[in-house]
Amino acid sequence: MLQLLRGDPLTAYNFHVRIGVMEFGFSKASGLQRQADPILYQEGGLNDRVHVLPGPVKKCGTLHLERGVYAGEYFPFYLVGERLAVPLRLEIWNQANSMLGGKVYTLTGLVVEKFEVGEMDATHSNLLIDRFDLNYEYLYVSPV
């Protein structure tokens, strides 16, 4: 008999972003998705039902990342329009700050679509924020 194992729900704030051997910190990450539209098929003759068939997977989506600006740091996402040669791994860690029982989202075929610097306001002492949008071709989801 197959038994499903469940752990504790994962927290949304405990994640790490890795590109190759480099690790980068982000305050926000969103846009992980896959979508497929079904194909509807109406039979001839006895047409009292419609068959729903699986359709092809569409474009996965756009990953949105936000982080504070750091001085003097190399960062590959400043290269708008460039394809990243290595996959991006978004790792969700458990509350004990360990990968054990976590989840990994691996994105391949990444192209930096947009880079935006947040608002600069001399009347407030807020952090300066970088925002990045990355298109990806495929999203793999795997448990650790």
N, CA, C and O atoms as CSV, one atom per row, in Angstrom:
chain,resi,resn,atom,element,x,y,z
A,1,MET,N,N,0.835,-1.175,0.000
A,1,MET,CA,C,0.000,0.000,0.000
A,1,MET,C,C,0.888,1.249,0.000
A,1,MET,O,O,1.841,1.335,0.774
A,2,LEU,N,N,0.582,2.185,-0.843
A,2,LEU,CA,C,1.335,3.433,-0.944
A,2,LEU,C,C,0.903,4.382,0.169
A,2,LEU,O,O,-0.282,4.663,0.345
A,3,GLN,N,N,1.881,4.860,0.904
A,3,GLN,CA,C,1.579,5.787,1.991
A,3,GLN,C,C,2.212,7.135,1.672
A,3,GLN,O,O,3.405,7.212,1.378
A,4,LEU,N,N,1.416,8.190,1.729
A,4,LEU,CA,C,1.918,9.533,1.476
A,4,LEU,C,C,2.542,10.083,2.745
A,4,LEU,O,O,1.954,10.006,3.824
A,5,LEU,N,N,3.743,10.641,2.607
A,5,LEU,CA,C,4.424,11.236,3.742
A,5,LEU,C,C,4.225,12.733,3.699
A,5,LEU,O,O,4.340,13.355,2.643
A,6,ARG,N,N,3.929,13.308,4.845
A,6,ARG,CA,C,3.751,14.753,4.925
A,6,ARG,C,C,4.632,15.296,6.025
A,6,ARG,O,O,4.800,14.680,7.077
A,7,GLY,N,N,5.182,16.439,5.765
A,7,GLY,CA,C,5.938,17.134,6.787
A,7,GLY,C,C,5.193,18.398,7.174
A,7,GLY,O,O,4.032,18.596,6.816
A,8,ASP,N,N,5.876,19.227,7.897
A,8,ASP,CA,C,5.298,20.509,8.257
A,8,ASP,C,C,5.234,21.407,7.041
A,8,ASP,O,O,6.060,21.272,6.139
A,9,PRO,N,N,4.272,22.323,6.989
A,9,PRO,CA,C,4.232,23.282,5.873
A,9,PRO,C,C,5.507,24.122,5.871
A,9,PRO,O,O,6.039,24.463,6.927
A,10,LEU,N,N,5.981,24.445,4.692
A,10,LEU,CA,C,7.206,25.234,4.553
A,10,LEU,C,C,6.886,26.716,4.673
A,10,LEU,O,O,5.833,27.169,4.225
A,11,THR,N,N,7.782,27.455,5.269
A,11,THR,CA,C,7.591,28.893,5.400
A,11,THR,C,C,8.025,29.587,4.122
A,11,THR,O,O,8.987,29.167,3.479
A,12,ALA,N,N,7.328,30.634,3.757
A,12,ALA,CA,C,7.585,31.332,2.498
A,12,ALA,C,C,8.773,32.287,2.587
A,12,ALA,O,O,9.253,32.763,1.558
A,13,TYR,N,N,9.254,32.575,3.792
A,13,TYR,CA,C,10.335,33.548,3.919
A,13,TYR,C,C,11.713,32.909,3.899
A,13,TYR,O,O,12.705,33.626,3.771
A,14,ASN,N,N,11.814,31.594,4.019
A,14,ASN,CA,C,13.098,30.926,4.158
A,14,ASN,C,C,13.511,30.294,2.828
A,14,ASN,O,O,13.354,29.089,2.633
A,15,PHE,N,N,14.039,31.116,1.914
A,15,PHE,CA,C,14.436,30.602,0.605
A,15,PHE,C,C,15.814,31.132,0.226
A,15,PHE,O,O,16.258,32.173,0.709
A,16,HIS,N,N,16.478,30.381,-0.655
A,16,HIS,CA,C,17.804,30.729,-1.146
A,16,HIS,C,C,17.774,30.656,-2.667
A,16,HIS,O,O,17.120,29.781,-3.233
A,17,VAL,N,N,18.477,31.569,-3.331
A,17,VAL,CA,C,18.552,31.578,-4.788
A,17,VAL,C,C,19.991,31.297,-5.184
A,17,VAL,O,O,20.905,32.018,-4.781
A,18,ARG,N,N,20.193,30.243,-5.978
A,18,ARG,CA,C,21.532,29.855,-6.427
A,18,ARG,C,C,21.586,29.854,-7.950
A,18,ARG,O,O,20.674,29.383,-8.629
A,19,ILE,N,N,22.681,30.397,-8.459
A,19,ILE,CA,C,22.961,30.359,-9.896
A,19,ILE,C,C,24.355,29.768,-10.026
A,19,ILE,O,O,25.348,30.423,-9.709
A,20,GLY,N,N,24.426,28.524,-10.493
A,20,GLY,CA,C,25.708,27.837,-10.518
A,20,GLY,C,C,26.211,27.675,-9.096
A,20,GLY,O,O,25.500,27.132,-8.250
A,21,VAL,N,N,27.445,28.141,-8.809
A,21,VAL,CA,C,28.016,28.036,-7.464
A,21,VAL,C,C,27.759,29.293,-6.639
A,21,VAL,O,O,28.093,29.330,-5.455
A,22,MET,N,N,27.171,30.321,-7.245
A,22,MET,CA,C,26.918,31.581,-6.536
A,22,MET,C,C,25.552,31.542,-5.860
A,22,MET,O,O,24.596,30.982,-6.396
A,23,GLU,N,N,25.474,32.151,-4.666
A,23,GLU,CA,C,24.206,32.275,-3.958
A,23,GLU,C,C,23.913,33.751,-3.743
A,23,GLU,O,O,24.795,34.517,-3.355
A,24,PHE,N,N,22.667,34.146,-3.997
A,24,PHE,CA,C,22.257,35.534,-3.855
A,24,PHE,C,C,21.046,35.602,-2.936
A,24,PHE,O,O,20.195,34.712,-2.939
A,25,GLY,N,N,20.981,36.669,-2.151
A,25,GLY,CA,C,19.852,36.882,-1.263
A,25,GLY,C,C,18.822,37.789,-1.904
A,25,GLY,O,O,19.171,38.783,-2.539
A,26,PHE,N,N,17.567,37.452,-1.742
A,26,PHE,CA,C,16.450,38.256,-2.235
A,26,PHE,C,C,15.423,38.385,-1.135
A,26,PHE,O,O,15.259,37.478,-0.318
A,27,SER,N,N,14.730,39.514,-1.112
A,27,SER,CA,C,13.684,39.704,-0.121
A,27,SER,C,C,12.346,39.159,-0.609
A,27,SER,O,O,11.507,38.770,0.203
A,28,LYS,N,N,12.133,39.125,-1.928
A,28,LYS,CA,C,10.881,38.619,-2.494
A,28,LYS,C,C,11.155,37.823,-3.764
A,28,LYS,O,O,12.064,38.141,-4.531
A,29,ALA,N,N,10.359,36.793,-3.971
A,29,ALA,CA,C,10.397,36.003,-5.202
A,29,ALA,C,C,8.966,35.575,-5.510
A,29,ALA,O,O,8.252,35.107,-4.623
A,30,SER,N,N,8.544,35.734,-6.769
A,30,SER,CA,C,7.196,35.313,-7.167
A,30,SER,C,C,7.185,35.015,-8.659
A,30,SER,O,O,8.137,35.335,-9.372
A,31,GLY,N,N,6.114,34.407,-9.122
A,31,GLY,CA,C,5.947,34.141,-10.543
A,31,GLY,C,C,6.263,32.723,-10.965
A,31,GLY,O,O,6.369,32.461,-12.163
A,32,LEU,N,N,6.417,31.800,-10.035
A,32,LEU,CA,C,6.652,30.406,-10.398
A,32,LEU,C,C,5.325,29.784,-10.821
A,32,LEU,O,O,4.395,29.677,-10.022
A,33,GLN,N,N,5.249,29.378,-12.086
A,33,GLN,CA,C,3.996,28.802,-12.576
A,33,GLN,C,C,4.225,28.012,-13.848
A,33,GLN,O,O,5.196,28.234,-14.571
A,34,ARG,N,N,3.320,27.092,-14.109
A,34,ARG,CA,C,3.225,26.379,-15.381
A,34,ARG,C,C,1.752,26.360,-15.743
A,34,ARG,O,O,0.891,26.320,-14.865
A,35,GLN,N,N,1.464,26.390,-17.025
A,35,GLN,CA,C,0.072,26.442,-17.450
A,35,GLN,C,C,-0.088,25.641,-18.734
A,35,GLN,O,O,0.776,25.666,-19.610
A,36,ALA,N,N,-1.204,24.932,-18.831
A,36,ALA,CA,C,-1.559,24.205,-20.042
A,36,ALA,C,C,-3.057,24.380,-20.281
A,36,ALA,O,O,-3.853,24.200,-19.360
A,37,ASP,N,N,-3.441,24.724,-21.484
A,37,ASP,CA,C,-4.853,24.824,-21.835
A,37,ASP,C,C,-5.320,23.477,-22.366
A,37,ASP,O,O,-4.662,22.895,-23.229
A,38,PRO,N,N,-6.451,22.969,-21.866
A,38,PRO,CA,C,-6.943,21.686,-22.364
A,38,PRO,C,C,-7.497,21.816,-23.785
A,38,PRO,O,O,-7.882,22.899,-24.228
A,39,ILE,N,N,-7.522,20.693,-24.476
A,39,ILE,CA,C,-8.105,20.624,-25.811
A,39,ILE,C,C,-9.493,19.996,-25.667
A,39,ILE,O,O,-9.628,18.890,-25.142
A,40,LEU,N,N,-10.523,20.707,-26.134
A,40,LEU,CA,C,-11.890,20.195,-26.074
A,40,LEU,C,C,-12.214,19.518,-27.402
A,40,LEU,O,O,-12.027,20.108,-28.466
A,41,TYR,N,N,-12.709,18.256,-27.339
A,41,TYR,CA,C,-13.010,17.495,-28.544
A,41,TYR,C,C,-14.465,17.048,-28.495
A,41,TYR,O,O,-14.871,16.309,-27.598
A,42,GLN,N,N,-15.249,17.510,-29.479
A,42,GLN,CA,C,-16.671,17.147,-29.587
A,42,GLN,C,C,-16.789,15.996,-30.583
A,42,GLN,O,O,-16.431,16.150,-31.750
A,43,GLU,N,N,-17.284,14.856,-30.137
A,43,GLU,CA,C,-17.461,13.710,-31.031
A,43,GLU,C,C,-18.615,13.946,-31.991
A,43,GLU,O,O,-19.560,14.671,-31.679
A,44,GLY,N,N,-18.530,13.329,-33.157
A,44,GLY,CA,C,-19.659,13.351,-34.085
A,44,GLY,C,C,-20.627,12.236,-33.723
A,44,GLY,O,O,-20.276,11.365,-32.927
A,45,GLY,N,N,-21.811,12.231,-34.270
A,45,GLY,CA,C,-22.795,11.193,-33.963
A,45,GLY,C,C,-23.427,11.441,-32.617
A,45,GLY,O,O,-24.209,12.378,-32.455
A,46,LEU,N,N,-23.092,10.602,-31.642
A,46,LEU,CA,C,-23.621,10.762,-30.290
A,46,LEU,C,C,-22.836,11.886,-29.612
A,46,LEU,O,O,-21.748,11.666,-29.079
A,47,ASN,N,N,-23.399,13.078,-29.642
A,47,ASN,CA,C,-22.656,14.250,-29.161
A,47,ASN,C,C,-23.229,14.792,-27.856
A,47,ASN,O,O,-23.513,15.983,-27.727
A,48,ASP,N,N,-23.390,13.890,-26.897
A,48,ASP,CA,C,-23.920,14.333,-25.614
A,48,ASP,C,C,-22.829,14.696,-24.605
A,48,ASP,O,O,-23.129,15.032,-23.459
A,49,ARG,N,N,-21.580,14.628,-25.024
A,49,ARG,CA,C,-20.489,15.011,-24.134
A,49,ARG,C,C,-19.308,15.545,-24.933
A,49,ARG,O,O,-19.179,15.329,-26.138
A,50,VAL,N,N,-18.472,16.239,-24.217
A,50,VAL,CA,C,-17.239,16.779,-24.788
A,50,VAL,C,C,-16.074,16.107,-24.074
A,50,VAL,O,O,-16.077,15.988,-22.849
A,51,HIS,N,N,-15.073,15.665,-24.841
A,51,HIS,CA,C,-13.881,15.068,-24.253
A,51,HIS,C,C,-12.869,16.172,-23.959
A,51,HIS,O,O,-12.657,17.065,-24.780
A,52,VAL,N,N,-12.263,16.104,-22.815
A,52,VAL,CA,C,-11.230,17.062,-22.427
A,52,VAL,C,C,-9.895,16.323,-22.471
A,52,VAL,O,O,-9.667,15.370,-21.727
A,53,LEU,N,N,-9.017,16.790,-23.365
A,53,LEU,CA,C,-7.708,16.174,-23.551
A,53,LEU,C,C,-6.621,17.125,-23.065
A,53,LEU,O,O,-6.793,18.343,-23.116
A,54,PRO,N,N,-5.487,16.570,-22.590
A,54,PRO,CA,C,-4.410,17.459,-22.139
A,54,PRO,C,C,-3.787,18.205,-23.316
A,54,PRO,O,O,-3.548,17.626,-24.376
A,55,GLY,N,N,-3.530,19.482,-23.117
A,55,GLY,CA,C,-2.913,20.303,-24.147
A,55,GLY,C,C,-1.439,20.525,-23.846
A,55,GLY,O,O,-0.950,20.112,-22.794
A,56,PRO,N,N,-0.734,21.169,-24.756
A,56,PRO,CA,C,0.693,21.422,-24.531
A,56,PRO,C,C,0.902,22.473,-23.448
A,56,PRO,O,O,0.052,23.334,-23.222
A,57,VAL,N,N,2.049,22.384,-22.786
A,57,VAL,CA,C,2.400,23.359,-21.752
A,57,VAL,C,C,2.785,24.664,-22.426
A,57,VAL,O,O,3.601,24.688,-23.347
A,58,LYS,N,N,2.189,25.738,-21.955
A,58,LYS,CA,C,2.505,27.067,-22.484
A,58,LYS,C,C,3.770,27.590,-21.812
A,58,LYS,O,O,4.395,26.911,-20.998
A,59,LYS,N,N,4.118,28.800,-22.174
A,59,LYS,CA,C,5.238,29.473,-21.528
A,59,LYS,C,C,5.032,29.418,-20.021
A,59,LYS,O,O,3.947,29.716,-19.522
A,60,CYS,N,N,6.066,29.041,-19.313
A,60,CYS,CA,C,5.945,28.888,-17.861
A,60,CYS,C,C,5.609,30.194,-17.176
A,60,CYS,O,O,4.656,30.258,-16.399
A,61,GLY,N,N,6.363,31.224,-17.447
A,61,GLY,CA,C,6.068,32.472,-16.789
A,61,GLY,C,C,7.284,33.347,-16.621
A,61,GLY,O,O,8.314,33.143,-17.264
A,62,THR,N,N,7.150,34.315,-15.755
A,62,THR,CA,C,8.201,35.275,-15.477
A,62,THR,C,C,8.469,35.272,-13.981
A,62,THR,O,O,7.553,35.453,-13.179
A,63,LEU,N,N,9.715,35.069,-13.612
A,63,LEU,CA,C,10.125,35.096,-12.225
A,63,LEU,C,C,10.415,36.537,-11.836
A,63,LEU,O,O,11.192,37.218,-12.506
A,64,HIS,N,N,9.796,37.006,-10.759
A,64,HIS,CA,C,10.000,38.364,-10.254
A,64,HIS,C,C,10.817,38.273,-8.976
A,64,HIS,O,O,10.448,37.558,-8.045
A,65,LEU,N,N,11.932,39.003,-8.934
A,65,LEU,CA,C,12.815,38.991,-7.770
A,65,LEU,C,C,13.063,40.415,-7.293
A,65,LEU,O,O,13.176,41.331,-8.107
A,66,GLU,N,N,13.147,40.608,-5.985
A,66,GLU,CA,C,13.465,41.913,-5.408
A,66,GLU,C,C,14.535,41.738,-4.354
A,66,GLU,O,O,14.545,40.752,-3.616
A,67,ARG,N,N,15.453,42.723,-4.289
A,67,ARG,CA,C,16.509,42.710,-3.290
A,67,ARG,C,C,17.038,44.110,-3.069
A,67,ARG,O,O,16.848,44.995,-3.903
A,68,GLY,N,N,17.696,44.306,-1.954
A,68,GLY,CA,C,18.341,45.577,-1.683
A,68,GLY,C,C,19.582,45.741,-2.559
A,68,GLY,O,O,20.217,44.753,-2.928
A,69,VAL,N,N,19.925,46.975,-2.889
A,69,VAL,CA,C,21.093,47.261,-3.723
A,69,VAL,C,C,22.348,47.154,-2.865
A,69,VAL,O,O,22.391,47.667,-1.747
A,70,TYR,N,N,23.362,46.488,-3.393
A,70,TYR,CA,C,24.658,46.359,-2.728
A,70,TYR,C,C,25.705,47.106,-3.531
A,70,TYR,O,O,25.658,47.112,-4.761
A,71,ALA,N,N,26.642,47.733,-2.853
A,71,ALA,CA,C,27.706,48.483,-3.524
A,71,ALA,C,C,28.818,47.532,-3.968
A,71,ALA,O,O,29.243,46.659,-3.210
A,72,GLY,N,N,29.278,47.712,-5.195
A,72,GLY,CA,C,30.459,47.019,-5.687
A,72,GLY,C,C,30.323,45.524,-5.873
A,72,GLY,O,O,31.339,44.829,-5.844
A,73,GLU,N,N,29.136,44.990,-6.063
A,73,GLU,CA,C,28.947,43.554,-6.195
A,73,GLU,C,C,28.648,43.192,-7.650
A,73,GLU,O,O,27.854,43.865,-8.306
A,74,TYR,N,N,29.294,42.109,-8.163
A,74,TYR,CA,C,28.946,41.588,-9.488
A,74,TYR,C,C,27.581,40.928,-9.380
A,74,TYR,O,O,27.296,40.203,-8.427
A,75,PHE,N,N,26.747,41.192,-10.370
A,75,PHE,CA,C,25.421,40.600,-10.353
A,75,PHE,C,C,24.992,40.299,-11.782
A,75,PHE,O,O,24.921,41.220,-12.597
A,76,PRO,N,N,24.702,39.043,-12.116
A,76,PRO,CA,C,24.402,38.678,-13.509
A,76,PRO,C,C,23.070,39.202,-14.027
A,76,PRO,O,O,22.871,39.235,-15.241
A,77,PHE,N,N,22.147,39.614,-13.157
A,77,PHE,CA,C,20.831,40.035,-13.616
A,77,PHE,C,C,20.812,41.462,-14.145
A,77,PHE,O,O,19.775,41.918,-14.625
A,78,TYR,N,N,21.915,42.170,-14.073
A,78,TYR,CA,C,21.990,43.503,-14.674
A,78,TYR,C,C,22.105,43.423,-16.194
A,78,TYR,O,O,21.950,44.437,-16.875
A,79,LEU,N,N,22.371,42.246,-16.732
A,79,LEU,CA,C,22.571,42.066,-18.170
A,79,LEU,C,C,21.229,41.794,-18.849
A,79,LEU,O,O,20.914,40.647,-19.164
A,80,VAL,N,N,20.454,42.827,-19.070
A,80,VAL,CA,C,19.123,42.698,-19.658
A,80,VAL,C,C,19.251,42.196,-21.099
A,80,VAL,O,O,20.097,42.671,-21.858
A,81,GLY,N,N,18.410,41.241,-21.461
A,81,GLY,CA,C,18.414,40.675,-22.795
A,81,GLY,C,C,19.371,39.512,-22.962
A,81,GLY,O,O,19.413,38.898,-24.028
A,82,GLU,N,N,20.136,39.199,-21.936
A,82,GLU,CA,C,21.102,38.104,-22.016
A,82,GLU,C,C,20.489,36.812,-21.486
A,82,GLU,O,O,19.660,36.827,-20.577
A,83,ARG,N,N,20.915,35.695,-22.074
A,83,ARG,CA,C,20.503,34.373,-21.593
A,83,ARG,C,C,21.536,33.898,-20.587
A,83,ARG,O,O,22.738,33.951,-20.849
A,84,LEU,N,N,21.069,33.433,-19.434
A,84,LEU,CA,C,21.970,32.889,-18.428
A,84,LEU,C,C,22.310,31.456,-18.795
A,84,LEU,O,O,21.423,30.661,-19.105
A,85,ALA,N,N,23.588,31.129,-18.762
A,85,ALA,CA,C,24.054,29.820,-19.225
A,85,ALA,C,C,23.756,28.690,-18.245
A,85,ALA,O,O,23.708,27.526,-18.643
A,86,VAL,N,N,23.557,29.012,-16.991
A,86,VAL,CA,C,23.329,27.974,-15.978
A,86,VAL,C,C,21.927,28.119,-15.397
A,86,VAL,O,O,21.366,29.214,-15.405
A,87,PRO,N,N,21.357,27.027,-14.892
A,87,PRO,CA,C,20.016,27.112,-14.306
A,87,PRO,C,C,20.018,27.879,-12.987
A,87,PRO,O,O,21.053,28.035,-12.338
A,88,LEU,N,N,18.848,28.348,-12.613
A,88,LEU,CA,C,18.631,29.011,-11.335
A,88,LEU,C,C,17.891,28.030,-10.435
A,88,LEU,O,O,16.911,27.409,-10.848
A,89,ARG,N,N,18.369,27.896,-9.204
A,89,ARG,CA,C,17.713,27.030,-8.220
A,89,ARG,C,C,17.147,27.902,-7.114
A,89,ARG,O,O,17.875,28.663,-6.477
A,90,LEU,N,N,15.859,27.789,-6.890
A,90,LEU,CA,C,15.210,28.470,-5.780
A,90,LEU,C,C,14.907,27.384,-4.753
A,90,LEU,O,O,14.033,26.543,-4.965
A,91,GLU,N,N,15.630,27.409,-3.649
A,91,GLU,CA,C,15.531,26.364,-2.630
A,91,GLU,C,C,14.690,26.878,-1.457
A,91,GLU,O,O,14.946,27.957,-0.922
A,92,ILE,N,N,13.688,26.093,-1.069
A,92,ILE,CA,C,12.863,26.413,0.087
A,92,ILE,C,C,13.367,25.538,1.236
A,92,ILE,O,O,13.345,24.310,1.147
A,93,TRP,N,N,13.821,26.181,2.313
A,93,TRP,CA,C,14.378,25.467,3.455
A,93,TRP,C,C,13.322,25.364,4.552
A,93,TRP,O,O,12.363,26.135,4.576
A,94,ASN,N,N,13.507,24.408,5.455
A,94,ASN,CA,C,12.552,24.245,6.554
A,94,ASN,C,C,12.854,25.242,7.670
A,94,ASN,O,O,13.790,26.034,7.562
A,95,GLN,N,N,12.071,25.203,8.728
A,95,GLN,CA,C,12.212,26.174,9.818
A,95,GLN,C,C,13.512,26.009,10.591
A,95,GLN,O,O,13.958,26.942,11.258
A,96,ALA,N,N,14.127,24.829,10.508
A,96,ALA,CA,C,15.399,24.590,11.188
A,96,ALA,C,C,16.571,25.052,10.318
A,96,ALA,O,O,17.727,24.757,10.624
A,97,ASN,N,N,16.274,25.776,9.231
A,97,ASN,CA,C,17.281,26.287,8.294
A,97,ASN,C,C,18.106,25.159,7.688
A,97,ASN,O,O,19.333,25.232,7.625
A,98,SER,N,N,17.417,24.123,7.248
A,98,SER,CA,C,18.040,22.954,6.644
A,98,SER,C,C,17.276,22.594,5.374
A,98,SER,O,O,16.078,22.858,5.264
A,99,MET,N,N,17.980,21.986,4.413
A,99,MET,CA,C,17.331,21.539,3.176
A,99,MET,C,C,16.479,20.293,3.387
A,99,MET,O,O,15.600,20.003,2.576
A,100,LEU,N,N,16.727,19.558,4.460
A,100,LEU,CA,C,16.010,18.321,4.725
A,100,LEU,C,C,14.515,18.586,4.797
A,100,LEU,O,O,14.064,19.368,5.634
A,101,GLY,N,N,13.749,17.948,3.936
A,101,GLY,CA,C,12.308,18.150,3.911
A,101,GLY,C,C,11.877,19.398,3.170
A,101,GLY,O,O,10.711,19.786,3.243
A,102,GLY,N,N,12.789,20.031,2.463
A,102,GLY,CA,C,12.459,21.244,1.720
A,102,GLY,C,C,11.989,20.940,0.314
A,102,GLY,O,O,11.531,19.834,0.026
A,103,LYS,N,N,12.103,21.920,-0.556
A,103,LYS,CA,C,11.675,21.777,-1.954
A,103,LYS,C,C,12.593,22.635,-2.804
A,103,LYS,O,O,13.089,23.667,-2.354
A,104,VAL,N,N,12.817,22.198,-4.043
A,104,VAL,CA,C,13.685,22.932,-4.960
A,104,VAL,C,C,12.927,23.191,-6.255
A,104,VAL,O,O,12.349,22.279,-6.846
A,105,TYR,N,N,12.940,24.463,-6.689
A,105,TYR,CA,C,12.396,24.857,-7.982
A,105,TYR,C,C,13.596,25.204,-8.864
A,105,TYR,O,O,14.353,26.123,-8.550
A,106,THR,N,N,13.769,24.473,-9.961
A,106,THR,CA,C,14.886,24.713,-10.871
A,106,THR,C,C,14.339,25.298,-12.158
A,106,THR,O,O,13.440,24.725,-12.773
A,107,LEU,N,N,14.883,26.453,-12.572
A,107,LEU,CA,C,14.438,27.144,-13.781
A,107,LEU,C,C,15.564,27.124,-14.802
A,107,LEU,O,O,16.711,27.432,-14.479
A,108,THR,N,N,15.231,26.759,-16.037
A,108,THR,CA,C,16.223,26.716,-17.109
A,108,THR,C,C,15.788,27.640,-18.249
A,108,THR,O,O,14.627,28.039,-18.338
A,109,GLY,N,N,16.743,27.967,-19.114
A,109,GLY,CA,C,16.461,28.845,-20.246
A,109,GLY,C,C,16.133,30.251,-19.808
A,109,GLY,O,O,15.230,30.872,-20.368
A,110,LEU,N,N,16.838,30.769,-18.826
A,110,LEU,CA,C,16.549,32.089,-18.263
A,110,LEU,C,C,17.049,33.217,-19.157
A,110,LEU,O,O,18.180,33.185,-19.641
A,111,VAL,N,N,16.204,34.201,-19.369
A,111,VAL,CA,C,16.572,35.430,-20.074
A,111,VAL,C,C,16.140,36.603,-19.192
A,111,VAL,O,O,14.992,36.675,-18.753
A,112,VAL,N,N,17.075,37.517,-18.943
A,112,VAL,CA,C,16.761,38.687,-18.124
A,112,VAL,C,C,15.915,39.632,-18.961
A,112,VAL,O,O,16.397,40.207,-19.937
A,113,GLU,N,N,14.661,39.792,-18.583
A,113,GLU,CA,C,13.727,40.628,-19.337
A,113,GLU,C,C,13.778,42.085,-18.891
A,113,GLU,O,O,13.717,42.996,-19.716
A,114,LYS,N,N,13.890,42.301,-17.577
A,114,LYS,CA,C,13.756,43.657,-17.075
A,114,LYS,C,C,14.559,43.823,-15.795
A,114,LYS,O,O,14.626,42.920,-14.961
A,115,PHE,N,N,15.164,44.992,-15.655
A,115,PHE,CA,C,15.855,45.389,-14.434
A,115,PHE,C,C,15.370,46.787,-14.094
A,115,PHE,O,O,15.363,47.671,-14.950
A,116,GLU,N,N,14.963,46.989,-12.846
A,116,GLU,CA,C,14.412,48.285,-12.441
A,116,GLU,C,C,14.945,48.648,-11.057
A,116,GLU,O,O,14.995,47.811,-10.156
A,117,VAL,N,N,15.335,49.892,-10.909
A,117,VAL,CA,C,15.772,50.408,-9.613
A,117,VAL,C,C,14.585,51.094,-8.958
A,117,VAL,O,O,13.848,51.838,-9.605
A,118,GLY,N,N,14.408,50.836,-7.661
A,118,GLY,CA,C,13.294,51.421,-6.928
A,118,GLY,C,C,13.410,52.932,-6.791
A,118,GLY,O,O,14.385,53.540,-7.234
A,119,GLU,N,N,12.409,53.516,-6.175
A,119,GLU,CA,C,12.322,54.968,-6.020
A,119,GLU,C,C,13.405,55.493,-5.084
A,119,GLU,O,O,13.675,54.909,-4.034
A,120,MET,N,N,14.019,56.606,-5.482
A,120,MET,CA,C,14.991,57.298,-4.638
A,120,MET,C,C,14.332,58.567,-4.117
A,120,MET,O,O,13.860,59.395,-4.895
A,121,ASP,N,N,14.305,58.713,-2.791
A,121,ASP,CA,C,13.614,59.832,-2.158
A,121,ASP,C,C,14.514,60.382,-1.061
A,121,ASP,O,O,14.798,59.692,-0.082
A,122,ALA,N,N,14.961,61.616,-1.222
A,122,ALA,CA,C,15.882,62.231,-0.266
A,122,ALA,C,C,15.208,62.583,1.058
A,122,ALA,O,O,15.895,62.897,2.030
A,123,THR,N,N,13.887,62.538,1.112
A,123,THR,CA,C,13.190,62.881,2.353
A,123,THR,C,C,12.958,61.674,3.256
A,123,THR,O,O,12.498,61.835,4.386
A,124,HIS,N,N,13.268,60.466,2.781
A,124,HIS,CA,C,13.091,59.250,3.570
A,124,HIS,C,C,14.387,58.440,3.537
A,124,HIS,O,O,15.160,58.540,2.584
A,125,SER,N,N,14.618,57.659,4.551
A,125,SER,CA,C,15.824,56.822,4.596
A,125,SER,C,C,15.464,55.354,4.351
A,125,SER,O,O,15.771,54.487,5.169
A,126,ASN,N,N,14.813,55.086,3.221
A,126,ASN,CA,C,14.438,53.729,2.852
A,126,ASN,C,C,15.590,53.038,2.137
A,126,ASN,O,O,16.509,53.693,1.645
A,127,LEU,N,N,15.536,51.707,2.084
A,127,LEU,CA,C,16.516,50.956,1.311
A,127,LEU,C,C,16.252,51.142,-0.176
A,127,LEU,O,O,15.103,51.256,-0.603
A,128,LEU,N,N,17.320,51.171,-0.956
A,128,LEU,CA,C,17.201,51.201,-2.408
A,128,LEU,C,C,16.995,49.768,-2.888
A,128,LEU,O,O,17.763,48.877,-2.522
A,129,ILE,N,N,15.976,49.538,-3.698
A,129,ILE,CA,C,15.578,48.185,-4.100
A,129,ILE,C,C,15.810,47.984,-5.590
A,129,ILE,O,O,15.460,48.839,-6.404
A,130,ASP,N,N,16.409,46.833,-5.945
A,130,ASP,CA,C,16.509,46.377,-7.334
A,130,ASP,C,C,15.397,45.370,-7.580
A,130,ASP,O,O,15.130,44.510,-6.741
A,131,ARG,N,N,14.744,45.482,-8.745
A,131,ARG,CA,C,13.705,44.523,-9.152
A,131,ARG,C,C,14.127,43.908,-10.478
A,131,ARG,O,O,14.602,44.601,-11.378
A,132,PHE,N,N,13.947,42.599,-10.582
A,132,PHE,CA,C,14.357,41.863,-11.774
A,132,PHE,C,C,13.205,40.985,-12.246
A,132,PHE,O,O,12.510,40.375,-11.434
A,133,ASP,N,N,13.005,40.921,-13.556
A,133,ASP,CA,C,12.061,39.994,-14.175
A,133,ASP,C,C,12.857,39.084,-15.096
A,133,ASP,O,O,13.592,39.556,-15.963
A,134,LEU,N,N,12.708,37.770,-14.904
A,134,LEU,CA,C,13.422,36.788,-15.711
A,134,LEU,C,C,12.422,35.845,-16.358
A,134,LEU,O,O,11.618,35.223,-15.664
A,135,ASN,N,N,12.462,35.734,-17.675
A,135,ASN,CA,C,11.644,34.741,-18.370
A,135,ASN,C,C,12.380,33.406,-18.306
A,135,ASN,O,O,13.609,33.363,-18.366
A,136,TYR,N,N,11.627,32.326,-18.184
A,136,TYR,CA,C,12.244,31.002,-18.158
A,136,TYR,C,C,11.461,30.059,-19.055
A,136,TYR,O,O,10.252,30.199,-19.237
A,137,GLU,N,N,12.194,29.083,-19.617
A,137,GLU,CA,C,11.580,28.123,-20.532
A,137,GLU,C,C,10.937,26.951,-19.803
A,137,GLU,O,O,9.873,26.474,-20.197
A,138,TYR,N,N,11.586,26.492,-18.744
A,138,TYR,CA,C,11.058,25.304,-18.081
A,138,TYR,C,C,11.236,25.416,-16.582
A,138,TYR,O,O,12.204,26.004,-16.102
A,139,LEU,N,N,10.295,24.848,-15.848
A,139,LEU,CA,C,10.301,24.832,-14.389
A,139,LEU,C,C,10.218,23.388,-13.916
A,139,LEU,O,O,9.252,22.682,-14.206
A,140,TYR,N,N,11.242,22.960,-13.185
A,140,TYR,CA,C,11.267,21.625,-12.584
A,140,TYR,C,C,11.002,21.791,-11.086
A,140,TYR,O,O,11.568,22.679,-10.450
A,141,VAL,N,N,10.154,20.950,-10.534
A,141,VAL,CA,C,9.865,20.976,-9.098
A,141,VAL,C,C,10.286,19.641,-8.522
A,141,VAL,O,O,9.890,18.585,-9.016
A,142,SER,N,N,11.103,19.695,-7.458
A,142,SER,CA,C,11.569,18.452,-6.865
A,142,SER,C,C,11.670,18.590,-5.355
A,142,SER,O,O,12.046,19.644,-4.843
A,143,PRO,N,N,11.328,17.504,-4.637
A,143,PRO,CA,C,11.553,17.511,-3.188
A,143,PRO,C,C,13.033,17.254,-2.934
A,143,PRO,O,O,13.753,16.767,-3.806
A,144,VAL,N,N,13.468,17.585,-1.739
A,144,VAL,CA,C,14.877,17.348,-1.387
A,144,VAL,C,C,14.999,15.993,-0.746
A,144,VAL,O,O,16.098,15.585,-0.369
